[in-house]
Amino acid sequence: MSKVKIIYYGHSCFKVEALSGSIIFDPYADGSVPGLRLPRGLKADVVSCSHQHDDHNAAELVRTTGDRPMFTVQKLTVPHDHHDGEHRGLSDITLVNFNGLTVCHLGDLGRLPTAEEYAFFSHADVVLLPCAGYYTISSAEAREIIGHLKHPSLKILMHFREGGRGYDVQETIDEVAADVPFIHRLAETSIEVDAQNVPDEIITLEPAQ
């Protein structure tokens, strides 16, 4: 039976832990995201950065264990904007298979996926997706993507603004909720997901700071 623990550190940064190993997605540099600072002392078997912007590529702040994980990682490069990458470059969608439970991190996806791109990740059990526009897909586009995902699947929103956390140009999580209904906002910083009982929900987590 495959089970993972997902810990949120704010913005687009998560750690996913399983018996087969651990991975941290998109650690951000100090001062790169208003209101957030990555905790010190983070470690994982693998660090995955979707692209080389400071709010996603601070791999030097994570200590790698040197252990060889027993999971597979696949990446698909997509545009960071609505202009085939001309404005902000490219970003990776990352798919990790933890022995039967698949987690997808959409990175800074900047436009709706093509049919081929949906085929790459729409079967994932857990999808970590941006939702607040300007730098990434908007809340309306996030809702469109959610409609293409398998059921059941857990959707965890990221890269949004809340209070003093995030960029002024982003939609707030309350504005996102006007487009994406039934968001369950958890007070916890982490969640455990069992492959045999994946919740069919859209959630947010509190950043661990």
N, C-alpha and C positions, 0 to 999 in steps of 0.2 A: 504494500500500500504506500503510495507516494504522498508526501505531505511537505509543504513549504511554509516558512515564516517570512512575511514581507514587512520590512521596517521602512518607514518614510522619514527622510531627513529634510523635506521641503523642496520646492521648485520641482525638478525632475529627478531627484536623487533618491534611490531606493537600494536597500540591501535585501537580497533573497537568499535564505538559508535553507538547506535540505541535507539529508544524510549523504547525498551525493556530492556536496560541496556548496560553496557560497560565491555570490557575485554581487558587486556594487555597480549600479548604473549611474552615470552622469554626475559625479561629484563636482561641486562648484567651488570656484576660487573665493577666498576671502574678499569681501567688498564687491563681489560681482552681482549679488542678488540683494536688493534692499530688504532689511529686516531679518536676514538669515545668515547664519554662520555654521559651516559644517563642523560637527563635533570632532574633537581631536581623538586620535587613537583608533580610528576605524581600520579594520582589516578584513580581507576577503581573499579567496583563492584567485579570483579574476576581477579585474576592473574593466568595465565596458564604457567607452565614451562615444556617444552618438555622432559627435562632430567637434571641431576644434574651436569652439567659442568658450570664453572663460567661465561662463555659467554652466558648462557641461564637461569640461576636460581636465579638471584638477586631479589627475590620477596620482600626482605626487603626494597628495594628502591622505592617501590610503596605502596601508602597508599590505603587500601581498604575502601570503603565507608560505609560498613555495610548494604547497601541496598540489597534486594533480587532481582536478575535479573529475567526477564521473558523470558529467552531463555534457550535452552538445550545444554549441552556440552557432547560430546562423545569422547572417546580416544581409540586408537588402538596402541599397542606397536609393534615396528618394530626394526630391527637391525640398528645400527649406522655405520655399515661397511659392507664390502662384505664377512665377515667371521662369519655370524650369531651372531654378537655382541662380538666375542672373543677379538677384538682389542680395541674397544671403547665403548662397552656396548650397551645399548638399548635406544631408543628415541620414543616419542609418536607422532603420527599423531592426531591432534585435530580437531574435526568437531563441529561447532557451528551453530545452526539453529535459526536465528533471525526472527521468525514468517513468514517463507516462503522464506527467503533469506539465503542461506547456505554459510558459510565461512570456508575454510579448511586451517590449518597451518600444513605443512608437517614436521616441526621440522628439526632435523638433519638426515633425511632419508639417509641411506648409500648405498642403492642398489635399483635396480629396484623392484617395487612392484610385489607381486604375484597376481593372478587373484582375490583371496579373498580380498586382500588389495585394489586393484583398485575398487572393488565393494563397498567398504566402503566410498571412497571419490570422485570417478570420476564424480559423479553427482553434485558436488558443483558448486555454482555460481561464487565464488571467491576462487582462490587457491594461497596461499603464498608458493612459492617453492624455495629451495636452488638450486644452479646451477653451482658452481665453483670448485667442485672436492676436493680431498684430505681428508677433514673431512666429506664431504657429497657426494651426487651424482654429477657427472660431467655435463658439459653443454650438451654433447651428450645424457646422460641419461635423463636430464631435457627435451630435445627435444622429446625423446621417450615418456615420461610421458605426455607431452602436447598433443601428438597425441591421447592419450586415454581419454582426458577430453571432457566433453559435449560441445556442441555449442548451444548458445553462452556461454562463460565463460570468466571471467577476470583473467589473470595470472599475478601475481606480483612477480618479481624475488627478491631474498634475498640471503644473505650469499655469497657475491662476493667481489672482491677487486676492488677498484677504487682510483687512486691517492695514498694518504697516509692512506686510510681507508681500513682495512682488513689485512689478513695474507699474507706474501710473498709467501706461498706455494699454495695459491688459484689462480685460473684463474682470470684475470682482466675481467671487463665487456666487454671490446673490444674483448677479446678472446672468451668469452661466445657468443657474437654476431656473431662470425664466424660459430658457430654451431647452434645457435637459431636465425633464421631470423625474420625480421619484429618486432624487439623490439622497442617500442615507449618510449623514455627516457624523462620523464616529469621533468620539473624544480620545480614542486610543491612538498611539503612534505606530501600532503594528497589528497584523492580523495573520492567523494561521489558516491555510487552505488545504483541505484534504481532497485528493483526486476523486474519491468516491462520493464526495458531498460538496461540490463546488456551488457556492451561492450564486443565484442569478440576480445580481444586484449592481447598482451604480453607487460607489461610495467615495468619500474623502477621508483621509487620515490626518491627524495632527502632526506637524513636524517635530521630530525628536531633535532637541537643541542642547 
